[in-house]
């Protein structure tokens, strides 16, 4: 037995090769690949550094890594599979989602330079990722490779799942590649599971009391919160 999301394109190809009559269908799932940033750890407590990271990532390369089984989106399931996610046109306005990757990275390098980083002074970091999860490791590897373009360098550490959960709970990490899921495609579920102050699934420990006090959560606001993690 396995989760539906664990059956990737290679697995389906292998199944069809062994059982030609097997019926294999693609279906959407409410799982997103995200980069967790411990925003309480210097220098990642600086908004310019976090914005530079958001600008530097080429999200289409992550989709290619899924062999075409991914789709560009924010933290909510994008259309036509979900009803709350941002449209491609709306995503264009989100930092890092624009089509001109090199222009995004040029802006990111400028932000990094303003914080004192450059070719001769690179930001050293560390990534954690779940052991025995090829998709997660691929995501972490892409992050590490792409962030080198803005003077961020780091090693990847794979951790067994129970150890990783302890690392998340203690906030004992700098950055991590994670694939969170929600029980349903609903902003309230996603917000309270993964963004509310004190939630056990809020692995980045992001906490914004002003957002909670506002009481009005739209999918636009959710995207802002995700990018500022």
N, C-alpha and C positions, 0 to 999 in steps of 0.2 A: 504494500500500500504506500502511496505517496500523495503529496499535494498536487493539485492540477498544475500549479505554477512551476513545479519541479520537472515537468515533462517539456523540455525545450525542443528547438528545431532539430538538433542532432538526434535526440531520443526518438522523435517521431520518424525521422528518416530511417533509423535503425529498425524500428518496429515494422515499418512498411517493407523493408528489405527482407525481414524474416517472415512476416505474415502479410503478403500482398493484399489480401482481402480485408485487412484491418481498417476500421473506420476511425480516422483521426481528424478532429475538428478543432479549429482555433476558437477560443472564447476570451472575452475581456475579463480582467480581474482588477480589483481595486488595490493594486500594489504599485508603489512608486519607488524609484531609486533616488535616494537623497544623500547629501553630504552633511553629516552632523558636525557642527562646530561648537566646541566648548567656549562660549563667548565670555566666560568669566576668566579665562586664562590669557594673560598678556602674551603677545600683542593682539590676540584675536578679540579682545574687548574693545578694539577700536573699529568704529563703523567703516572707515575707509578700507581697512584690510578685508573685512567681510564683503564689502561691495566689490572690491577688486576680485575676490574669489568668484563671486557670482558672475562677473563679467568675463572671466577667463575660461570658463567651462564651455566646451563645444558640445552641446547636448545631442546633436545629430550623430556624433561619434558613438555615444552610448546606445543610441537606437541601432546603429549598424552592428554593434557588438551583440545585439539580441537576434541578429540575422533577420531583421525586418519584423520581428514580433513585438516591438515596442512602438509607442506613439508619443509625440511631443506633448507635454502637458505640465501642469503645476502639481500641487499636492492632491487636488481633486481629480477624479477620473474625467478625462477630456471627452468632448463630444466626438463621435455620435454615441459613444458607449455610456457616458454619464451626462447628467443634466446640470451639474453645478460647475464643472470645469471651465476654464477660460478657453475661448475660441482661438484659432491660430492668429487672427487679427489682434485680439486682445493681448496675446502673449508677446507680440512684437514690441509692445511698449514696456515689457518687464525687463529690467537689467539682465543682460546675458542671453536673452532669447532672440535678440535681433539677428538677422541673417549674416551681417558683416562681422564675422568672428575676429578678423584681424583688427578691425577698428575697435571692437570691444576690448581686445587685449591691449591695444595701445593705450586706451583710457585706463585700464587696470594697472598697467606699468607706471603710468603717471601718478596714480593714487599710491602705489607702493613706494615710489620715489619720494612722495611727500611725507611718507612715514620713515624715510631713511634707508629703504631697501633698494638694491640694484644688483648689477652683475658682480660687483666686488663686495657686496654685503647681502648675502642671501638669507632668507628666513628659514631656519631649520625647524622641522616639525616631525610629527609621528602620526601614523594612521593605524587604526585597529579595524579588523574586519573578522567576520565569522569564519571559523575553520570549516572545511568540508562543504563550502558553498561556492562553487565555481563562478556563478553569476556575480556574487558579491565581490569576490576577489578580482574579477575582471573590471568591475566598476571602480574598485579602489585603485587598481593599476592605472586605469584611464585618468582618474583624478590626479594621482601623483605625477603622471607624465604631463598632463596639460598644465598643471600649476607651476611646473618648471619654467613655463614661458613667461611667468611673472615673478621669477626669482624666489619661488617657494620650493624647498626640497625636503623630502622626508622618506623614512623607511616604513614599510608595511609590516604590521605584526598580525598574524592570524591567531585568533583565540577560540578555544572550544566554547560552545554556546553558553554553558552555564557560567564560565569564567567571564565571557563577554557581557552577560547580563549584570554580573557583579561590577564590572568596570563601568558600565553605563550608570548603574544605581549610585555608585560612589562619585561619579563625575570624574573618574580617574583616566581621562583621555583628552587628547587635544582635538583630533579629528577622526571621523569614522565614516565608512560607507555603509549605509543601512538600507534595507528595503521594508519599510513599514507597510502595514495593511490595516484596513478598517473593515468592520463587520458589515457596513453598508455605505453606499455612496450618498452621504448626508453630511453637510457642513458641521452640524452640531456634534455628530459622532466623532468626526475627525478632530474638531477643536478640543473637545473634552478628553479624548484619548491621548492626543499627542502634543497639545500646546498649552493646556490649562496648567496654571501653577500648581505643582505638587502631584500631578498625574504620574502614576507609575510607568506609563508608556511615553512620557515626555522625556526621552533620553538625553536631549540636549540641555534639559533643565531651563529652557527659555521661560521667562516669567515677566509678564507685562500687566501690572495691575490696572493700568489705564484702559487696556483693551477689555479686561474682564468687567470693569466698572461700567464701561460703555453699554454693554449688553446688546450691541448690534453687530452681528458678524455676517459679512457678505463674503462671497468667494474672492472678491478683489482683496479684501482685508486679509483673508487667509493666505493668499499668495504673498502679500507683503510680509506677513509673519514668517512664512517658510524661508523667504530669501534672507531675512535678517537673523536667522538662527546662527 
